[in-house]
């Protein structure tokens, strides 16, 4: 995104304080996840790939994630 201020022709609509706070919180969470991902990549670059025995198969990760999503979803009668 551009860091340039808005011109008079294209005035920006201000967010409600609660919406702006929510957006900042989402940005912070996204930044934290990106930092964690970058740390993993840096570790791989420095130390190589982990041993297969130390890894979790993607199918198990997928099933665990789907189970988390199912728990978050409200039950339908």
ZAMAR-894430 format. One record per residue: residue in three letters; x, y, z of N, C-alpha, C in turn. Coordinates in steps of 0.2 Angstrom, whole numbers, plus 5000, padded with zeros to 4 digits. Layout:
REM residues N
AlaXYZXYZXYZ
...
This chain:
REM residues 77
Unk500449945000500050005000500450065000
Unk500250114998500550184997500550215004
Unk501150245005501250285011501050365010
Unk500850375004500650445002500050465005
Unk499950535008499350555011498850565005
Unk498250555007497650565002497550635000
Unk497450634994497350704991496650724992
Unk496450794991495850814992495350784988
Unk495550764982495050734977494850664979
Unk495250634983495150564985495150554993
Unk494650584996494650585004494550515006
Unk494850495011494750435014494250435019
Unk493850375019493350375025493650345031
Unk493550375036493850355043493450295046
Unk493850255049493450195052493250215059
Unk492750175061492550185068493150155073
Unk493250185079493750165083493850095084
Unk493250055085493249985087493449945080
Unk493249975074493449935068494249945067
Unk494450005069495250025068495649975073
Unk495349975079495749925084495749855081
Unk495149835079495149765076495649755071
Unk495649805066496149795060496849795063
Unk496949835068497649835070497849765074
Unk497349745077497449675081497549625075
Unk497149625070497249575064497949585061
Unk498149645060498849655057499349635062
Unk499349635068499849615073499849535073
Unk499249505073499249435072499549405066
Unk499449445060499749425054500449435054
Unk500649485057501449495058501749445062
Unk501449425067501749375072501749305068
Unk501249285064501249225060501849225055
Unk501949285052502449295047503149285050
Unk503249315056503849315059504049245061
Unk503449205063503649135065503749095059
Unk503449105053503649075047504349085045
Unk504549155045505149175043505749135048
Unk505549125054506049095059506149025057
Unk505548985055505648925053506048915046
Unk505948955041506348955035507048975037
Unk507249015041507949035043508248975046
Unk507848935051508148875054508348825049
Unk507848815044507948765039508648785035
Unk508648855033509248875029509848865033
Unk509848875040510448865044510648795045
Unk510148755046510248685049510048635044
Unk509748645039509448595034508748575036
Unk508548525032507848505033507848455039
Unk507248455043507248405049507248335046
Unk507348285050507348215049506548195048
Unk506448155043505748135042505448105048
Unk505748075052505548045059505248105063
Unk505548165063505348215067504748255064
Unk504548245058504048275055503348245056
Unk502848285056502148265056501848265049
Unk501548205047501248195040500748255039
Unk500648275033500248335032499548305033
Unk499348245032498648215033498448225040
Unk498948215045498748225052498648295053
Unk499048345050498948415051498348435049
Unk498148415043497448425040496948405044
Unk496948345047496348315051496348355057
Unk496848375060496848415066496548485065
Unk496748515059496448575058495748575056
Unk495548525053494748515051494448505058
Unk494648465063494348455069494348525073
Unk494848565073494748635076494248675073
Unk494148675066493648715063492948685065
Unk492848615065492248585067492048605074
Unk492548615079492348635086492148705086
Unk492448745082492248815082491548835079
Unk491348785074490748795071490148785075
Unk489648825076489048805080488748745078
Unk488448705082488048645080487448665077
Unk487248635072486548645069486148585071
Unk485548605073485048555075484748525069
